Amino acid sequence: MQVNNYSQSKSNLSFGKVIKLRVYIDGLPTLDEKRIGKATRGLVKILQKQDTRHPKADSFIRTFRENVYDYSVPVEKVDSKYPIIRNLINEVSQFLFTGHQTEELNPLAKQIGIVKHNGLAQIGTTKTYETKLSTNKYFTKAKSFINNPNLRLREAKPPREEVELRIYTKGKGKPESKNFKLEIDEIMFRKPNESKVRMSQDSLF
Protein backbone atom coordinates (compact mmCIF):
# COMPACT_ATOMS: atom_id res chain seq x y z
CA MET A 1 0.00 0.00 0.00
CA GLN A 2 1.23 3.47 -0.84
CA VAL A 3 0.15 6.71 0.84
CA ASN A 4 1.67 9.88 -0.56
CA ASN A 5 4.33 7.68 -2.20
CA TYR A 6 5.51 6.30 1.15
CA SER A 7 5.54 2.57 1.85
CA GLN A 8 2.87 1.53 4.32
CA SER A 9 2.71 -1.64 6.41
CA LYS A 10 0.05 -4.08 5.23
CA SER A 11 -0.80 -4.90 8.84
CA ASN A 12 -3.67 -3.13 10.60
CA LEU A 13 -2.06 -3.78 13.96
CA SER A 14 -0.44 -0.93 15.85
CA PHE A 15 2.94 -1.84 17.31
CA GLY A 16 3.77 0.49 20.17
CA LYS A 17 7.30 1.82 20.05
CA VAL A 18 9.72 3.45 22.42
CA ILE A 19 12.75 4.59 20.48
CA LYS A 20 16.02 5.58 22.11
CA LEU A 21 17.79 8.34 20.24
CA ARG A 22 21.19 9.95 19.95
CA VAL A 23 22.09 13.29 18.39
CA TYR A 24 25.34 14.04 16.58
CA ILE A 25 26.71 17.46 15.72
CA ASP A 26 29.35 17.63 12.99
CA GLY A 27 29.96 13.90 13.36
CA LEU A 28 30.31 13.85 17.15
CA PRO A 29 27.67 12.80 19.72
CA THR A 30 26.33 15.56 21.95
CA LEU A 31 25.32 15.25 25.60
CA ASP A 32 23.79 18.72 25.80
CA GLU A 33 20.12 18.41 26.75
CA LYS A 34 19.07 21.60 24.96
CA ARG A 35 20.81 20.69 21.71
CA ILE A 36 19.41 17.17 21.80
CA GLY A 37 15.96 18.62 22.35
CA LYS A 38 16.37 21.14 19.54
CA ALA A 39 17.41 18.49 17.01
CA THR A 40 14.69 16.09 18.13
CA ARG A 41 11.93 18.69 17.95
CA GLY A 42 13.13 19.64 14.49
CA LEU A 43 12.84 16.05 13.28
CA VAL A 44 9.46 15.53 14.94
CA LYS A 45 8.09 18.59 13.13
CA ILE A 46 9.23 17.09 9.84
CA LEU A 47 7.70 13.69 10.64
CA GLN A 48 4.41 15.38 11.56
CA LYS A 49 4.53 17.53 8.41
CA GLN A 50 4.60 20.69 10.47
CA ASP A 51 7.81 21.50 8.58
CA THR A 52 7.74 20.62 4.89
CA ARG A 53 10.48 23.01 3.80
CA HIS A 54 13.46 20.86 4.73
CA PRO A 55 15.11 19.60 1.51
CA LYS A 56 15.41 16.06 2.93
CA ALA A 57 11.97 15.88 4.53
CA ASP A 58 10.73 13.10 2.22
CA SER A 59 13.85 11.05 2.84
CA PHE A 60 13.51 11.36 6.62
CA ILE A 61 9.83 10.40 6.52
CA ARG A 62 10.56 7.40 4.32
CA THR A 63 13.41 6.17 6.55
CA PHE A 64 11.29 6.51 9.67
CA ARG A 65 8.30 4.81 8.06
CA GLU A 66 10.39 1.87 6.86
CA ASN A 67 11.64 1.19 10.38
CA VAL A 68 8.75 2.12 12.68
CA TYR A 69 5.60 0.26 11.69
CA ASP A 70 3.15 2.19 13.86
CA TYR A 71 4.15 5.50 12.31
CA SER A 72 1.48 6.38 9.75
CA VAL A 73 2.61 9.09 7.39
CA PRO A 74 0.24 12.02 7.90
CA VAL A 75 -1.60 13.18 4.80
CA GLU A 76 -1.31 16.77 5.95
CA LYS A 77 0.05 18.85 8.82
CA VAL A 78 -0.56 17.24 12.21
CA ASP A 79 -2.36 19.39 14.77
CA SER A 80 0.25 20.23 17.43
CA LYS A 81 -2.43 19.67 20.10
CA TYR A 82 -2.70 16.01 19.07
CA PRO A 83 0.80 14.92 18.01
CA ILE A 84 1.46 11.45 16.62
CA ILE A 85 4.99 11.44 18.05
CA ARG A 86 6.13 12.60 21.49
CA ASN A 87 9.59 12.91 22.96
CA LEU A 88 11.15 12.89 26.40
CA ILE A 89 14.49 14.67 26.61
CA ASN A 90 16.44 15.17 29.82
CA GLU A 91 19.82 14.30 31.27
CA VAL A 92 19.05 10.58 31.42
CA SER A 93 16.14 9.99 29.04
CA GLN A 94 16.27 10.63 25.30
CA PHE A 95 13.36 8.81 23.67
CA LEU A 96 10.61 9.09 21.10
CA PHE A 97 7.17 7.55 21.60
CA THR A 98 4.80 6.51 18.82
CA GLY A 99 1.53 4.62 18.45
CA HIS A 100 -0.44 3.67 21.56
CA GLN A 101 2.17 5.25 23.82
CA THR A 102 1.61 8.64 22.22
CA GLU A 103 -2.14 8.20 22.50
CA GLU A 104 -1.81 7.59 26.24
CA LEU A 105 0.56 10.51 26.78
CA ASN A 106 -1.46 13.08 24.82
CA PRO A 107 -4.31 13.54 27.35
CA LEU A 108 -1.81 13.72 30.22
CA ALA A 109 0.12 16.45 28.41
CA LYS A 110 -3.11 18.28 27.65
CA GLN A 111 -3.99 18.26 31.35
CA ILE A 112 -0.68 19.94 32.17
CA GLY A 113 -1.59 22.74 29.78
CA ILE A 114 -5.01 23.13 31.35
CA VAL A 115 -3.79 23.43 34.95
CA LYS A 116 -1.01 25.81 33.92
CA HIS A 117 -3.53 28.01 32.13
CA ASN A 118 -5.82 28.00 35.19
CA GLY A 119 -2.97 28.90 37.51
CA LEU A 120 -1.83 31.77 35.32
CA ALA A 121 -5.36 33.10 34.96
CA GLN A 122 -6.29 32.85 38.63
CA ILE A 123 -3.11 33.64 40.57
CA GLY A 124 -0.62 34.78 37.92
CA THR A 125 1.68 31.74 37.96
CA THR A 126 1.86 28.31 36.39
CA LYS A 127 3.79 26.94 39.37
CA THR A 128 0.92 25.40 41.31
CA TYR A 129 0.42 22.17 43.22
CA GLU A 130 -1.90 20.95 40.48
CA THR A 131 0.79 21.58 37.87
CA LYS A 132 3.24 19.52 39.92
CA LEU A 133 0.76 16.63 40.18
CA SER A 134 -0.14 16.58 36.49
CA THR A 135 3.51 16.88 35.42
CA ASN A 136 4.54 14.03 37.70
CA LYS A 137 1.74 11.90 36.28
CA TYR A 138 2.96 12.53 32.73
CA PHE A 139 6.60 11.69 33.49
CA THR A 140 5.65 8.62 35.53
CA LYS A 141 3.70 7.25 32.58
CA ALA A 142 6.47 8.10 30.08
CA LYS A 143 9.13 6.46 32.25
CA SER A 144 6.98 3.35 32.66
CA PHE A 145 7.11 3.00 28.87
CA ILE A 146 10.87 3.57 28.85
CA ASN A 147 11.41 0.91 31.53
CA ASN A 148 9.38 -1.69 29.63
CA PRO A 149 11.86 -3.62 27.45
CA ASN A 150 9.02 -5.12 25.40
CA LEU A 151 8.22 -1.70 23.93
CA ARG A 152 11.69 -0.95 22.57
CA LEU A 153 12.35 -0.85 18.85
CA ARG A 154 14.28 -4.00 17.94
CA GLU A 155 15.55 -5.96 14.97
CA ALA A 156 12.90 -8.13 13.34
CA LYS A 157 15.12 -11.21 13.30
CA PRO A 158 17.01 -12.93 16.15
CA PRO A 159 18.80 -11.96 18.27
CA ARG A 160 16.38 -8.98 18.09
CA GLU A 161 18.82 -6.45 19.47
CA GLU A 162 17.58 -2.99 20.39
CA VAL A 163 17.93 -0.32 17.73
CA GLU A 164 18.35 3.41 18.30
CA LEU A 165 17.57 6.40 16.13
CA ARG A 166 20.52 8.62 15.30
CA ILE A 167 20.02 12.20 14.23
CA TYR A 168 23.04 13.65 12.44
CA THR A 169 23.18 17.44 12.34
CA LYS A 170 25.45 20.22 11.15
CA GLY A 171 26.14 23.19 13.42
CA LYS A 172 25.51 26.65 12.02
CA GLY A 173 27.19 29.64 13.71
CA LYS A 174 29.22 29.92 16.89
CA PRO A 175 28.43 27.15 19.42
CA GLU A 176 28.50 29.63 22.32
CA SER A 177 26.01 31.95 20.60
CA LYS A 178 22.27 31.98 21.31
CA ASN A 179 21.81 31.99 17.54
CA PHE A 180 23.63 28.66 17.10
CA LYS A 181 21.48 26.46 14.88
CA LEU A 182 21.40 22.76 14.08
CA GLU A 183 20.58 21.60 10.58
CA ILE A 184 19.41 17.98 10.37
CA ASP A 185 21.49 16.25 7.71
CA GLU A 186 20.67 12.56 8.08
CA ILE A 187 18.84 10.04 10.24
CA MET A 188 19.70 6.36 10.71
CA PHE A 189 18.49 3.41 12.74
CA ARG A 190 21.45 1.53 14.22
CA LYS A 191 22.32 -0.84 17.05
CA PRO A 192 23.92 1.13 19.94
CA ASN A 193 27.48 -0.05 19.25
CA GLU A 194 27.18 -0.09 15.48
CA SER A 195 29.21 2.30 13.37
CA LYS A 196 27.74 4.70 10.85
CA VAL A 197 27.23 2.17 8.07
CA ARG A 198 24.21 1.13 6.09
CA MET A 199 22.13 -1.63 7.65
CA SER A 200 20.67 -4.49 5.66
CA GLN A 201 17.14 -4.15 4.34
CA ASP A 202 15.72 -6.50 6.97
CA SER A 203 12.72 -4.78 8.50
CA LEU A 204 12.47 -3.78 12.14
CA PHE A 205 9.53 -3.93 14.51
C-alpha positions in Angstrom: 0.0 0.0 0.0 1.2 3.5 -0.8 0.2 6.7 0.8 1.7 9.9 -0.6 4.3 7.7 -2.2 5.5 6.3 1.2 5.5 2.6 1.9 2.9 1.5 4.3 2.7 -1.6 6.4 0.0 -4.1 5.2 -0.8 -4.9 8.8 -3.7 -3.1 10.6 -2.1 -3.8 14.0 -0.4 -0.9 15.9 2.9 -1.8 17.3 3.8 0.5 20.2 7.3 1.8 20.0 9.7 3.5 22.4 12.8 4.6 20.5 16.0 5.6 22.1 17.8 8.3 20.2 21.2 9.9 20.0 22.1 13.3 18.4 25.3 14.0 16.6 26.7 17.5 15.7 29.4 17.6 13.0 30.0 13.9 13.4 30.3 13.9 17.2 27.7 12.8 19.7 26.3 15.6 21.9 25.3 15.3 25.6 23.8 18.7 25.8 20.1 18.4 26.8 19.1 21.6 25.0 20.8 20.7 21.7 19.4 17.2 21.8 16.0 18.6 22.4 16.4 21.1 19.5 17.4 18.5 17.0 14.7 16.1 18.1 11.9 18.7 18.0 13.1 19.6 14.5 12.8 16.0 13.3 9.5 15.5 14.9 8.1 18.6 13.1 9.2 17.1 9.8 7.7 13.7 10.6 4.4 15.4 11.6 4.5 17.5 8.4 4.6 20.7 10.5 7.8 21.5 8.6 7.7 20.6 4.9 10.5 23.0 3.8 13.5 20.9 4.7 15.1 19.6 1.5 15.4 16.1 2.9 12.0 15.9 4.5 10.7 13.1 2.2 13.9 11.0 2.8 13.5 11.4 6.6 9.8 10.4 6.5 10.6 7.4 4.3 13.4 6.2 6.5 11.3 6.5 9.7 8.3 4.8 8.1 10.4 1.9 6.9 11.6 1.2 10.4 8.8 2.1 12.7 5.6 0.3 11.7 3.2 2.2 13.9 4.2 5.5 12.3 1.5 6.4 9.8 2.6 9.1 7.4 0.2 12.0 7.9 -1.6 13.2 4.8 -1.3 16.8 5.9 0.1 18.8 8.8 -0.6 17.2 12.2 -2.4 19.4 14.8 0.2 20.2 17.4 -2.4 19.7 20.1 -2.7 16.0 19.1 0.8 14.9 18.0 1.5 11.5 16.6 5.0 11.4 18.1 6.1 12.6 21.5 9.6 12.9 23.0 11.2 12.9 26.4 14.5 14.7 26.6 16.4 15.2 29.8 19.8 14.3 31.3 19.0 10.6 31.4 16.1 10.0 29.0 16.3 10.6 25.3 13.4 8.8 23.7 10.6 9.1 21.1 7.2 7.6 21.6 4.8 6.5 18.8 1.5 4.6 18.4 -0.4 3.7 21.6 2.2 5.2 23.8 1.6 8.6 22.2 -2.1 8.2 22.5 -1.8 7.6 26.2 0.6 10.5 26.8 -1.5 13.1 24.8 -4.3 13.5 27.4 -1.8 13.7 30.2 0.1 16.4 28.4 -3.1 18.3 27.6 -4.0 18.3 31.4 -0.7 19.9 32.2 -1.6 22.7 29.8 -5.0 23.1 31.4 -3.8 23.4 34.9 -1.0 25.8 33.9 -3.5 28.0 32.1 -5.8 28.0 35.2 -3.0 28.9 37.5 -1.8 31.8 35.3 -5.4 33.1 35.0 -6.3 32.8 38.6 -3.1 33.6 40.6 -0.6 34.8 37.9 1.7 31.7 38.0 1.9 28.3 36.4 3.8 26.9 39.4 0.9 25.4 41.3 0.4 22.2 43.2 -1.9 21.0 40.5 0.8 21.6 37.9 3.2 19.5 39.9 0.8 16.6 40.2 -0.1 16.6 36.5 3.5 16.9 35.4 4.5 14.0 37.7 1.7 11.9 36.3 3.0 12.5 32.7 6.6 11.7 33.5 5.6 8.6 35.5 3.7 7.2 32.6 6.5 8.1 30.1 9.1 6.5 32.2 7.0 3.3 32.7 7.1 3.0 28.9 10.9 3.6 28.9 11.4 0.9 31.5 9.4 -1.7 29.6 11.9 -3.6 27.4 9.0 -5.1 25.4 8.2 -1.7 23.9 11.7 -0.9 22.6 12.3 -0.8 18.8 14.3 -4.0 17.9 15.6 -6.0 15.0 12.9 -8.1 13.3 15.1 -11.2 13.3 17.0 -12.9 16.1 18.8 -12.0 18.3 16.4 -9.0 18.1 18.8 -6.4 19.5 17.6 -3.0 20.4 17.9 -0.3 17.7 18.3 3.4 18.3 17.6 6.4 16.1 20.5 8.6 15.3 20.0 12.2 14.2 23.0 13.7 12.4 23.2 17.4 12.3 25.5 20.2 11.2 26.1 23.2 13.4 25.5 26.7 12.0 27.2 29.6 13.7 29.2 29.9 16.9 28.4 27.1 19.4 28.5 29.6 22.3 26.0 32.0 20.6 22.3 32.0 21.3 21.8 32.0 17.5 23.6 28.7 17.1 21.5 26.5 14.9 21.4 22.8 14.1 20.6 21.6 10.6 19.4 18.0 10.4 21.5 16.3 7.7 20.7 12.6 8.1 18.8 10.0 10.2 19.7 6.4 10.7 18.5 3.4 12.7 21.4 1.5 14.2 22.3 -0.8 17.0 23.9 1.1 19.9 27.5 0.0 19.3 27.2 -0.1 15.5 29.2 2.3 13.4 27.7 4.7 10.9 27.2 2.2 8.1 24.2 1.1 6.1 22.1 -1.6 7.7 20.7 -4.5 5.7 17.1 -4.1 4.3 15.7 -6.5 7.0 12.7 -4.8 8.5 12.5 -3.8 12.1 9.5 -3.9 14.5 
